[in-house]
């Protein structure tokens, strides 16, 4: 997935009100950027961090924060912060047959209504097979070397999605979680200390037949590419 326009470098001044960030661009301008991320962004929003913005069309802000450079496992890495990217990346990868677990479906639809006032990220369909409901989650937290973790904040909405996926599995459909790391990782674990309720909901969903897959990605200043599947260890 390529970014629609060239990214502009700067330094983070501060992130505030969840969806705003002040940035000093390399040319000296001070701008306010939209942050398409409602999470805590632990380890990603340190003042002075090297960041990259993209010009934004529409809305009240002219910029959107897309990439940050952080240390992961002792190495500086580029990490994506826009939580909308994994959905687009997942759609691209599934449509292209890049993810073996979701290969062999004729049709892929986005944002299909299901459950109780919810929309599934991807609905995969083909004649002769049960439909596959795929929920995509953005991952961008590393607290233990190169272990990627989710969530970085409490998410009642995420627990609700797990319960609804469990209901789909019970009804005979295929249901799966697809965690996409916007950066590197050697393995993946739930941050159960941050949200014990989500951890319990995840365990219940797995017991009910919901699959779970986690893929890393390579983030560059040109775009984001799905990389490899990593083990889920906790």
N, C-alpha and C positions, 0 to 999 in steps of 0.2 A: 504494500500500500504506500503510494507516494504522496507526500504533502502537496497540496494544490499550489503553493507558492513558496518562494525561498524564505528560510527562517532568518531572523535578525537577532544577533547576540546581545547580551547585556548581563547585568548583575542584579540579583534579587535584593530589593530593599526590605520588603516585608510582604507577607501574605496576611490578609485580614478579611473578616466577614465571610469566610469560606470561599467566596467566589471572586475576590479581588486580590490583585498583587501589584505593588509598586515596583518598577524596574528602572534602573538607569542603563540606557542603551550605550553601546560602545562609542557612539557619536556624541555622547554627552546629554542627550535628551532624557528627561524623566517622564515616564508614561505610566498609566494604569492599565493593566491587562485583565481580561476575564480569565478566571480559573475554572475550567470545566471539570470540577472535581469537588464533591461534597464531603470527602473523607478527611481524616486527620492529616494525611500526607506526612506521616512520621519519618523524619530523616531526610525529607525532600525540600523543606521550606526554610532552610537555615539562611538567615540574612548573609549576603555576600556570595551566595552560590552562583555558579555560572549557569545562565538560563538562555533559552532561545524562544522567541515569540514569532508568531505568524500574523501578518496583516489580516484583520477581520472585517468582513463586509456585513453591514446591517447591525442594528443594535446601537447602544450608546457608547460602546468602547471600540477603539480602533485596533486593539491588539488582543491576541489570545495566547496564553502561556502553553507551550507544547512539550518542551524538552528541558531537562535539568541534568547537570553532571554531578554525580555523587560517587563516593567510595563504597565499593561492594567487594568484600573479601580481599581487601588490600589493594584493589585496583580501581582507578577512576573509570566510570562507565556512564554512558548516556542512557537516560531513563525517560520514558514517556509519562506525562501527567494527565493527559486528556482522557477521561474515562469513556469517551465515545469511540476512541480508536479501536479497542478490542472488538466491539461489535462489528465494525466495518471490516476489520482484519479477519475475524472469524467467518463472516459471510464470504469474503474473497477466498479464503482457504478451503472452506467446505465446497463451494461451487467449483473450485479448481481440482477437487479431489486430493488435496494435500494431506488431509487428516484421515488416516486409514479407518479409524473407528466410525467415521461418518461418510464413508464412500458408498457409492452404489445407489444413491437416491436420484430420481428424475427431476424432482421439483424442490426448490428451497424458497420458503416464504418468510418474511420478516414481520415482527410485531403483530402476530396473530392472537386474537383474544382467546383466553382460556381461563379456567379456574374461576376465582371470585375477583372480578374487576382487575385482572392481570393480563399482560401480553407476553407471550413467549418470544425470546429473541430470534430463534430460528425454528421453523417447523419443516422437517424433511419428510417427503412423501414419495412413494413409488408403488405401483401396483403389486399386490401379493405380499407386501410387508407392512407391519404395523407402523404408524407414523412415529417419528422421533421428535420429541420436544427437547430442545437444547437451550439451556440458560447459560449466558456468558457473563463471567465476572472479571473485572479488571484487578490485576495484582501488581502492586508496586511498593512492597515493604520487605526490607531485609534487615533483620536484627541479629542473626546468627550466621556470620560469614555469607555464604552464597545460598542460604536457604530462603526461598520466597515464602511469604506468609499472607494470609487473608483471614479476616478483614482487619483494617487498620483503625476501625471505629465500630461501635455497636450498630447493627443493621437488622432491625425488626423486619424490614421489607425483604431482606435476604432470607430470613428464616421462613417467612410466608411463602416465598418462591419454592423453597425446599419442600414444604408441606404440599404445595400444589403439584409439584413434580411427583411426589409420592402417590398422590391420588391418580395421576395419569398412568403411572406404572401399575397401580392396582387395577385400573380399568383395561389393561392389556396393551397399552402403548409402550413405546420405548421412551425413557426419560433420562436426561444426562445433564451434568454440570460440566461446563468447559471453562476452566480458569486459564486466562491468558496473562502471562507475566510481561509487562512492558519493560523488558530488560532481561538480564541473564539469571541463571539459577541452576543449582545442581539437584535440588529436590524442593518439595513443596509441603507445607504443613499449615493447619488451621491455627490461628492466633486465639487459642481457647481462653487465654488469660484476659484478652481484650473483650471478647464476647462469648461467654460460656453458653448462652442460649443458642447462638448460631452453631456452636460446636455440637450441642445436643441435637439440634435439628438436622445437622449434617449426618450424624450417626444414625438417626432414625430413618432418614431418607435412604442411606446406603442399605440399611437392613430391609427397606421396602423395595429394593431393586433399582434404585436410581444410580446410574453410573457416574463416575467422576474422572475427568481427564485434566491434565495441566500441561500447557505448552509455554515455552519461553519464546522470546522474540529478540531480534537484533534491531536496535534503534540507531539510526543515523540521522544526519541533518537533512537527508533527502526523503526519508520515509521509514516505515516499520515493516519488517519481514518476519513471518513466523519461522521459528528455528527448529526446536525439537521438543519431544514429549519428555517430561521428567517424572520421577516417581512421587507419589503422594505418601508421605511417611507419618502423618499424624493429624 
